[in-house]
Amino acid sequence: MRKIMFAAVAAVALAAAGAASAQMPAPADIIKNWDKNGDGAVDKAEWTAAGRPAERFDAVDANKDGKVTAAELEAAMAAMRQRGG
């Protein structure tokens, strides 16, 4: 009985995790939404205007060029998923 309950709980948890990730917009779509000047990337002003913490921008801007691209955002999101966040 315990094995069946554990399996059921695990199945529900996996289904919920899959549904949550399916609802997360793609990094390119996020960048497109936040990119108000249309240059294909998000600068710190656009980032903070979108309600994101400035210190998070510095962590996501991997090459430190003052802009976050879809590739940088994807890499940051992948790293967060690996950490369980």
Secondary structure, DSSP 8 states (H G I E B T S, - for coil): -HHHHHHHHHHHHHHHHHHHHHHS--HHHHHHHH-SS-SSSEEHHHHHHTT--HHHHHHH-TT-SSEE-HHHHHHHHHHHHHHT-
